[in-house]
Amino acid sequence: MMSLSPRLRRLWKDLQEQLWFKPAWWGLLATVVALMAAFANRLIPEDLVPDIEQQTLQSLLTIIASSMLSVSTFSLSILVQAFSSAAGSASPRALRVVMADDNAQTAIAAFIAAFIYAVIALMALGVGYYGPIGRFMLLVFTVLVMVNVIIMLIRWIRTLSRLGRMGYTISRVEDAAHTALQKYWRQPALGGQLMPADTPVTGHPVQAKTTGHVQHVDMAALDGLAESLNARVQLWVRPGAFVHRGQTLLTLDGAKPDAEQADHLRAAVEIGADRSFDQDPRFGLIVLSEIGQRALSPAVNDPGTAINVAGAITRVLIDTWPSPADTDAPAPEALSTRVFVLPIDEADFVRDAFAPLQRDAGGIMEAQLRFIKLLNNIADTTGGALAKQARHTAWQGWLHARDQLTLEHDRQMLEAAARDVAGSAAA
């Protein structure tokens, strides 16, 4: 049986990232609040509260309804412009993390909910739904709604000061990349067991029925199915991989699964049109690199932004690298001892991020020199495949730039900096 709780958590997370979701349930809550005021007639004696005239409430609610409709429309238009700016000036792949901004979603939800509350309350007031106590409670609720709207307006002004700016987009993607890479270092096998990269493909294959990117792997579901079949699962694709229909996703070393069991195994490997940040540590680094590449294009010609992006990539690689204290700590308990996963070539973290930037920077001396210095920081701070690839990539940067630099002094300076980092990797 498929594990429901991880899927429900993933569905909940995906819904939270959708722009419509929070306004939808806030609007439902506003409707409930507007109607529940009438129930106060059964709980509070009439002589304990002042009698609020219906006309007073109607005037107040009419002002809220008309103003919140205008504010909501204006705010949504600003959001659309900010999203277009993020997709056009940074990278379309960055749009998802920008849309998931909680402050923006909360502000839009508050404005729309206030509008819905006022409209529902006006209709209920017009048909005589509220008694004297109900009108008093409606006034209390209305005051609370106005206070909430004022607070959200102030927060919205703060959000507008950064929403859509390049620096904010870079920071959002950096946070997503940092989270994904940190998860990877904690569980390189996604909670399963790593198998050697040269492991031969054996067992009963389960093939993909659709074409697209692997977005998520439900390890708990795979482990449960492997246990029920008394078999081992070998996973041949990781999140981020592009698979085609008929490609082997996993093999089962044990009893051959029937059609229903094969469908359950296949469903544990979610495939979609786009890559996802969650379990794919390379994707965030690639999106950051794309932002830098666009900044280096002749149409934009903004080396400063590319340098900022390289700094963000460096922070992600260094800050997520396990410290000696993390190395001495006990490793997180694996979710499965029956699911085996192919390892990632960790050199790709550096290669995918810096190689496109170096290629597009060409003969821009300040950018190439900065990239080499940042790669030196990575080589000195990390280890293993990351440090080795950082040294190699520093030398590759010099090779990209040497034929495009016009001044001999610049060539000598860049070559010396590259040799200092590359060491034996220089060729």
Secondary structure, DSSP 8 states (H G I E B T S, - for coil): ---HHHHHHHHHHHHHTSTTHHHHHHHHHHHHHHHHGGGGGGTS-GGGS----HHHHHHHHHHHHHHHHHHHHHHHHHHHHHHHHIIIII-GGGHHHHHT-HHHHHHHHHHHHHHHHHHHHHHHHHTT---HHHHHHHHHHHHHHHHHHHHHHHHHHHHHTTTT-HHHHHHHHHHHHHHHHHHHHH-TTTTSEE--TT----SEEEE-SS-EEEEEE-HHHHHHHHHHHT-EEEE---TT-EE-TT-EEEEEESS---HHHHHHHHHTEEEESS--SSS-HHHHHHHHHHHHHHHHSTTT--HHHHHHHHHHHHHHHHHHS--HHHHHS-----S-SSEEE----THHHHHHHHHHHHHHHTT-HHHHHHHHHHHHHHHHH--HHHHHHHHHHHHHHHHHHTTT---HHHHHHHHHHHHHHHGGG--
